[in-house]
């Protein structure tokens, strides 16, 4: 080949491989009219001469190449009766994704996200699917720094804010504001088995005021991280009870490796006059904020804050990892529920079922508002477990702190009645406030003898009642003494003395930290099975073997005594 021709082809190939950025600006209702600049679709699409319409942006998206970016002005606003973006583009890659995002126009000093308002009941913000019966693999999408609003707050929304379907992978959803849809984010199964969404990340986003679910679906390597979920699930879905609605509802074909981490969740499935059903009490949470049904392996739910202090009904559990369908075999092997803070939720704070080799550790559970119901800090197995579902074996319930104000006679700290064996229940701290019934129970194991446990020891349960009395369990009235728990092999090294904790209140972020180094919980955990956790679940190989979720952390470190010369 002619050298000059070969060089020309090389230059052409390099130029064609370069990604292109396309800029858009419109100034519809909601825009910053002082600085907003109206674009034109005949413009070249540069920052100084942006294009205008969503319709033109959709055409560009359908034809975009790997690495191309479609960018919207941060002070702009767009309105559409149809979906803002619906594409089956399969030219993106995980390494060079197609990006829909934002840019800051000249002279704009604000921080408002580009606003996209959908006015049709079927209008979504972003749908990635090829449709049809035969899935086509699509990967490499970034959707970031956008605010999308559906009509859910004012009408019936059947649309999903963001939906991925029919074999999609490597999707990043970052710093979004999604509200007013039926479902906020929905990574769905495909038409062929195995074509679930893979490697989707939702982070740093505000998912709120969606009528039935905040997040629904799942898939391998799912990450939901550092988001705020508020007031999702506030309208009944076609006559169903609100307890079917959730902030985060993990369900799909069998998948592994999902992580739900560092999110804050408030007002899940709150019953209001707009709910369309009659609730026993208005303005209370009725649906579990974080729930997983189906078959999910190696699920991690960690360091989330769930606060239902505005009101909770008994069905407003905090976290549920358990069967929920009844028609299929369900299991959650290897799940970890760790480092979460659950405040004033409903009946069960953490509800586990069909969860072999699972770990529930370092969680802080607090009822500070006298819940006026029977509450259970940690419950296994869930009442939803069916005869064909997996059996809980080798459960580890370790280093959890549970505080209950106003516990009734049937409230329990930890209830573990699973039929499996080799369970570990160690280093847990349970504190019942002074207004607790003397019949409340630290533990319930029903008819499980000590032989069912690898270890049931080094726990501390205390009541601040004047007589400091609550039942150790349903079988044993006391920890010590003839016929007590220790005489039957339970908590041989357990304690029932005052742990000297910080009383959890909003002002200290519901902390249950130990207030004194003299606390009996500051050391004395299980010598072999303690994980030596540090503050809020961080691993500390040289840390103390403490009881509960907090090691002693003095607010002020006293200076050491001077050393004599």
N, C-alpha and C positions, 0 to 999 in steps of 0.2 A: 504493500500500500504506500502511496505517496506520503512522504513525511509531513508535508504541509497539511494534507487532508486528514491524516491521523491526528495531528495536533488540534485541528479544528474540531474534529469529533470529540476529542477529550475535553476541550473547553466547553463545548455544548453540553456534554454529559454532566460536567461539574456544575454548570449554571442551572441545568434542569433539576439537579439534586438539591439545590438550595431551597430552604423553606421561605414562605412568603407570609408577611403580616398584613392583615386587612383591618382597617380602622372604621368604626361606625359611630355616628352621633345623631341622636334625635332628641327633641325637647317637648315630649308630650307631658300630660299631667303628672306631676311629681318631680319634674326636673328642676334643677337650680337655674331659674330663668335668667338670672343676672349674668351667668357665665356660660350657659349652654349655647353651643353652636350647632345649628341645623345642617346636617350633611346633605349629600345628593348622591343617588346611586350611579350617576354618570361620572362622579369624581373618581380619581385613581385609588382612593382608599388609603391615603397617607394621614399622619396626624394633623397636617395643616389643611388637607382636603379630604375629609372622611366621607365614606358612604353613609347611607341613611337607614334602610329598612331591614326589618327582620326577614322579609321575603327574599331579599337579595342575599342576606347572610345565610339563609337555608340553602340556596343554590351553591354558594361557595363551600359550605360545609359538605354537601354531597359530593363535591368534586375536589375536595382538599387532598393534599398529599401529606405524607408523614412530616411532622414538624411545623406545618402551617398553623397560624394563629388568627383567630377571629376575635377582635378586641373592641369592647364597648366603652364609651366615655363614662367616667365615674360620676359625672353630673347629669347624665342623660336618662331618658325614660322612653320606653316602648310599650305599646299596647297591641294585643292580638286576640282575635276570637278563636283562632286555631292554635295548635301547639307551636311554641316558639322554635323548637328544633326537633326534628324527627328524621333519623338518618340510619342507613345501613352501610355507610362508608367503611370499607375494610382495608384502607391503605395506610392507616396509622400503625405504629409499632410501639412496643413497650419502651424501647429506647428513644424513639422519636414520636411522641404522641401528637395528635391533633388537639389544639388548645382552643377553648372558648373562655375568654377572660376579660380583663379590663385594662384601661390605660388612663393616665391622668392628663387631661388636656392642658394646654398652656393657660396660665393665669388662674387655674382652679386650685384653691388651697384647701378645699373641703375633703371629706373622707367618705361621702355617700357612695354606696355601691351602685352600679348601673341597675336600674329598676325595670323589670319586665312584668307587666300586668296582663294576666290571661282572663278574658271576659267570657269565654265559652265553657260550659260544664264539662266538655270532653277535652279541653285544652290542657296539655302538659307543658312543662318547662323544657325537658330534654328526654327524648326517647331514643335509645340505641337498639335497633333491631332490623333485621332484613325482612321480617315477616315471612309468611309462607310456611309450608310444611317442612322444608329442608333448611336446617340452620346453616349459616355461613359464618365462619369464624371472623370476629371483629375484635381488634385490640388497640390499645393505645389512645386513651381519651383523657383530657384534663378539663374539668369544668370548675372554674374558681372565681371568687370575688364578685358574685352576682346575687341580686335579690330578686326572687320570683314570688309572685302573689297570685293565687287562684281565687275562686269565688266562694270558697267554703265558709267564710265568715258571714256571708250574706245570702247564700243559696245552697243548693245541693250540688256538691262537687263529685263527679265520678272519675275525675282524672287523677293521675299520679304526678307528683312533682317531677321526679326523675325515675325512669324505668329502663332497665337493661334486660334484654331478652334474646333467646336463640343464639347462645354461644358467644358471649362477650367476655373479654378479660382485660386486666390492667387498666382500670378506671380509677382516676383520682378525683374526688369531689372535695373541694377545699374552700373554707371561708365563705360558705353560702348562707343565705337567709331564705328558707323555704316555708311558706305558709299558705293556707287556704285551699289545700288539695284534699282528696280523700285519703291518700297515702303520701307521705312526704317523699320517701325514697324506697324503691321497690326493685331490688335485683332478683329477677324471677327465674324459674325453671324454663328450659326450652322445650320445643316440641319433641325432641328426641332425648332419651335418657342420657345423662352425663353432660348435657349442654347448659348447666347452670352458669351463672356469672362467677368468674374466678378473679381473685386478686383485686377486689374492689376496696378502696379506702375512702371512708367518710370522716373528715376531721375538721376541727376548728369552726364548726357550722352551728347555726341557730335553726333548729327544726321545731316549729311551733304552730299551734292553732290549725292542725290538720284534722279532718273530721273523724277518721277511724284509726289510723295507725301513723306513728311517726316514721318508723322504719319497719319494713316487712320483707322477709326473704333471707337469703344467705348464700353461701358458696365457699369453696376452699380459699383459705388465706384472706378471709374477710377481716378488715380492721375498722372499728368504729371508735374514734379516739378524740377526746377533748372537745366534745360537742355539748351544747345545751339543748335539752328537750323540755318543752313546756306546753301544757294544755293541748296535747294530742289525744284523739279518741273521744271527743266531747259530743258526738252524735251517734246514735245507734245505727249500726249497719244493717239495713233491711230487717228491722225488727229484732235483731239479736240484742242480748243483754250487753251493757257496757263492759262487763268483765271479759268480753272477747276483744276489747280494744287495748292497745299498749303503746308505750313510747318506742320500745325496741322489741320486735317479735321475730326471733330467729327460727326460720323454718324453710326447708327446701329438700331436695334429694339428699341422700347421705353425703355429708361433707366433713372436712376436718380443718383444724387450724384457725378457727375464728377467735378474734380477740375484741373484747368490749372493755375499753380502758379510759379512765380519766374523764368520764362524762358527768354532767350534773342533770338530774331529772326531777322535775316538779310537776304537780297537778296532772297526774295520769288519769285519763278517762273520767274526768270530773262530771258528775251529773248536774245539769242545769235545766231550766225549762226548755232550752233548745234541743235537749237530748232526744226528744221524741218518745221517751218512755217514762214511766212513773218509778222514781227511785224512793227508797225509804227515807233518805235524807239528801237534801240538795247540797250542792257545792262540796261534795266529798269525792275522793278518789275511789273508783270502783274496779279498775283494771290494773294488773301487775305491770309496773314500769319496765322491767326487763324479764322476758320469758323466752325459753327455748323449748320447742317440741320437735319430735321426729327422731332422727339419729344424727348426732353431732359428736365427733370425736375430738378430744384434746381442746375443748372449749376453755377459754380463759376470760373470766369476768373479774376485773380488778380495779381498785382505786377509784370507783365511781361514788358519787354522792347522790343518794335518793332521799328527798325531804318532802314528806306529805303532811307537814305541820298545819297546812290549811284545812285538813280534814281527810279522814280515811274510813271507808267501810271495811267490814271483815274480809271481803274478797280482794282488797288492795294489798296483796303481798308485796314484798320488796323485790325479791329475785326468785324466780322459779325456773329450775332446770329439771324437767320432769315430763313424762308422757302427757299427751293432751288430746290424742285423736281416737283411740280405742279400736281403730280398724286396722292398724299396722303394728308391727313389732318396733318398739322404740328403745333407744339406749343412748347414754352419754358417757362413754368410757373416758376416764382420764380428765374429767372436767376439774377446773380449779376456780374457786370463788374466794377471792383474796383481797384484803385491804380495803373493802368497801365500807362506807358509812351510811347506815340506814336509819332514818329518823321518823318516828311517828307514822309508820306504815300500818297496814291492816293486820289481819289475823296472824299470818306467818311472815316473819321477816325474810328468812331464807328457806325455801322449800325445795327439797332434793328428792329425786326418785329415779330408779333404773340407772344408777350412776356408779358402776364398779370402778374401784381404784381412784375415787375422787377425793379432793382435798378442799375443805372449807376452813380457812385460817385467817387470822389477823383482821377479822371484821369487827366493826363497832356498831352495835345495835342499841338504839335508845328510844324508849317511850317516855317522854317527859310530860305529856299532857293528860295523864290518867285516861287511857283509851276507852274505858267503859265497854270493854269486850274482852273475850279470852284471847290472849296473845301467846305466840310461841316464837322464841328467838330463832332457833334452827330446828327444822323438822325433816326427818327422813324415816321411812319413805313417804313421798307425797301420796295423798289419797287418790291420785289419778292413775297409779300403777296398776296395769292389768295383768292377768295371769300369764300372758305370753311375753311380757316385756322383760328386759334384763333385770337381774337381781342385784341389789346393792351388796357388794362385797368389798372388804378392805377400805371402808370409808375412814378418812382421817378428819376429825373435827378438833382443831388445835388453835390455841391462843386467840380465842374470840372474847370480846368484852360485851356484856349484855346488861343494860340498865332498864328497869321497869318501875315506873311510878304508877301506883294504883292497880297493881296486878290483882285480878279476881282469883277465886278459889281454884280455877281450872287452868290458870296461866302457867306456862312452863318455860324454863330457860332453854334447855336443849332436850328434844325428844328424838330418840334414835331407837326405833323398833324394827329395823330392817331384818329380814330373815337370813341374810348372809352372815359371814363370820369374819374374823380377823380385823375388826374395827379398832380404831384408836380414838379415844376421847380424852384429850390431855390438855392441861394448862389453860383451861377456860375459866373466865371470871364472870360470875353472875351476881348482880346486886339488885335486890328488891328494896324499894324506898319504903319509908315508914308507913305509908297509907296502903300497904299491901296486905292482902288476906293471909292469915297464918296457914291456910291450906294450899297456897301457891306452891309449886314444886320446882326445885332446882333442875331435876332430871326426870325423864320418863323413859324407861326401857321395857315396860310391860313385862312379858315373861322371858325376856332374854337374860340368861344367867351370865356370870362373869366369863364362862368358857367361850362365849361368842365374841369376846373382845381380846385383841392382842394386848391392849392396855386401856384401862379406864381408871385414870389416876392423876394426881397432882392438880386437880381442879379446886377452885375456891368458890363457894356460894355463901352469901351473907345477906342478912336483912337488917335494915335500919329501923325496924319496928322496936318499940320499947323493950319487948321481950326477946328481940333478935331471932324470933322463931319463924321459920317456914319449913315445909316438909322437904327432906332431902330428895325423895322420889315417891312415886305412888306405892312402892313396896316397902320402903324404909322411911320411918318418920324422922330419924336423926342420922347424922353422919357417924357418930360414935356411940358407944354403949352396947349393951346386950341386944342383939337383934338389929343393930344399926347397919348402915351400908358397909362400913369397914369390916364388920364381922362377917360379911358375906362376900368380901373380896373387892368391893367397889371403893375407889378413892382411899386406899390404905394410907397414902401420903397426902390426902386432900386436906383442905382447911375450911373452917367456917368463921374465921376472925375478920375483923374490919379491914378491908384492903386499902383504906385511906386514899380513895380515888378522888379526882376532881369531878364534882357533880356536873353532868352535861347540861349546858344551857346554850341558847343561841349566841351569847356573847363570847363564849370560848369555842365556838364552832362544834359544839356537842362533843367536846373532848372528855375522855375518861382516863386521862393520864394519871399515873400514880403521883400523889402529892407529897409523899415522904419516902425517903430512902428506907425508913423503918417499916414500910408496908410489907406485910407477909407475902405480897405478890411480886415484890421487887426481885426476888430470887426464888429458888426452890422449885423450878419447873422440872419436868421429867429429864433425868440425867442422860438418857440414851436417845430419846425421840424428839427432844426439843430441836427446833430448826435454828435456834439462836437468831431469831428475826430482830432486825433493828426497827426504828421508828417507821410506822405505816408500811411494814412489809418488806423493807429493804433487807437484804441478806447481810448478816454481820457474824462472821465465823467466830469472833472472839466476844460476842455479846453475851449478856447474862441469860440464864435459863429462867426467864420470868414467866409469870402467869398473866394471861390476858393479852390484849392487843398492843399495850403500851409498856415499854420499859420506863423506869423512873427517869424523869427529865426535869431537873431543878430549873426554875426560872432564872435564878441567879447562882452562879458558881462562886462559892466563898473562896477567898485567897487562902493558899496553904500557909501553915504556921511558919514563921521564920526559922531558919536552921541556925542553931548556936554555932559561934565561931570556935 
